Amino acid sequence: MATKKQITEEITEEITEEIIEEVSEPSDEQSAEPSISAKDYYNELVTVKLFKDSNRYKDDVFVAVNGVGMIVPRGVEVRIPRKYAEALANSEQQNSFSVQYQSRLQSEAVISESAI
């Protein structure tokens, strides 16, 4: 008979594999190769607008790429180099991944405790 620890480790491994598969599926945007040099592509200005509310998401966001940082204001459309926009998108994706992971672990823990 498997112990709680073994069951939890198996469930964690399965959940991690599922989430990694979901997150690592390339979108059409990611598969398109730029026709300009990589340096020009990542320095190209793109428009972003970060969510703003009066509670948790009210402060401006500091983002850094390769040791060079900038502050991006929330609630207004701004044009920033693509490398910073991608760093913000990657951060948001990672936050989403961790929330999904925690949620699945909690639901699996409830299921495994009720089975014991």
C-alpha positions in Angstrom: 0.0 0.0 0.0 1.3 3.4 -1.0 2.0 6.0 1.6 0.6 9.5 1.6 4.1 10.8 0.6 4.3 8.5 -2.4 0.8 9.3 -3.5 1.5 13.0 -3.2 4.7 12.7 -5.2 3.0 10.7 -8.0 0.2 13.2 -8.2 2.6 16.2 -8.2 4.6 14.6 -11.0 1.5 14.0 -13.1 0.2 17.5 -12.6 3.6 19.0 -13.4 3.8 17.1 -16.7 0.2 18.2 -17.6 0.9 21.8 -16.9 4.2 21.8 -18.7 2.5 20.4 -21.8 -0.2 23.1 -21.7 2.3 25.9 -21.2 4.8 24.8 -23.7 2.5 24.4 -26.6 3.8 27.1 -29.0 1.3 29.7 -30.2 1.2 31.1 -33.8 3.0 34.2 -32.6 5.9 32.2 -31.2 6.4 30.1 -34.3 6.7 33.1 -36.6 10.3 34.0 -37.2 11.3 37.6 -37.5 12.5 38.7 -40.9 14.8 41.4 -39.3 17.8 40.9 -37.2 17.2 39.6 -33.7 18.6 42.8 -32.1 16.2 45.0 -34.2 13.3 42.6 -33.5 13.7 42.7 -29.7 14.3 46.5 -29.7 11.2 47.1 -31.8 8.6 49.2 -29.9 5.3 47.4 -29.1 2.2 48.7 -27.4 1.3 47.2 -24.0 -1.3 48.1 -21.4 -1.0 46.6 -17.9 -4.1 46.0 -15.8 -4.7 48.5 -13.0 -7.0 48.5 -10.1 -7.1 50.3 -6.8 -5.9 47.4 -4.7 -3.2 44.9 -5.6 -2.4 46.1 -9.1 -2.1 49.8 -8.6 1.7 50.3 -8.7 3.9 50.6 -11.7 5.9 47.6 -12.7 9.7 47.3 -12.8 11.0 45.0 -15.5 14.6 44.2 -16.3 16.2 42.4 -19.2 19.9 41.6 -19.1 20.5 44.0 -16.2 18.8 47.0 -17.9 15.5 47.9 -16.2 12.6 50.2 -16.9 9.4 51.1 -15.1 6.1 50.4 -17.0 3.1 52.4 -15.8 -0.2 50.6 -15.2 -3.5 51.6 -16.8 -2.2 53.4 -19.8 -1.0 52.2 -23.2 2.7 52.6 -23.6 5.2 51.7 -26.3 8.1 49.7 -24.9 10.8 47.5 -26.6 9.6 44.0 -27.4 12.2 42.4 -25.1 10.5 44.1 -22.1 7.0 43.2 -23.3 8.1 39.6 -23.6 9.6 39.6 -20.1 6.3 40.9 -18.8 4.4 38.2 -20.8 6.7 35.5 -19.5 6.2 36.6 -15.9 2.4 36.6 -16.3 2.6 33.1 -17.9 4.7 31.9 -15.0 2.3 33.3 -12.4 -0.5 31.5 -14.2 1.5 28.3 -14.2 2.1 28.5 -10.4 -1.6 29.3 -9.6 -2.7 26.3 -11.7 -0.1 24.1 -10.0 -1.1 25.2 -6.5 -4.8 24.7 -7.3 -4.3 21.2 -8.7 -2.1 20.2 -5.7 -4.7 21.4 -3.3 -7.5 19.5 -5.1 -5.5 16.4 -5.3 -4.5 16.6 -1.6 -8.2 16.8 -0.7 -8.9 13.7 -2.9 -6.0 11.7 -1.6 -6.9 12.5 2.1 -10.5 11.5 1.5 -9.3 8.2 0.0 -7.2 7.3 3.0 
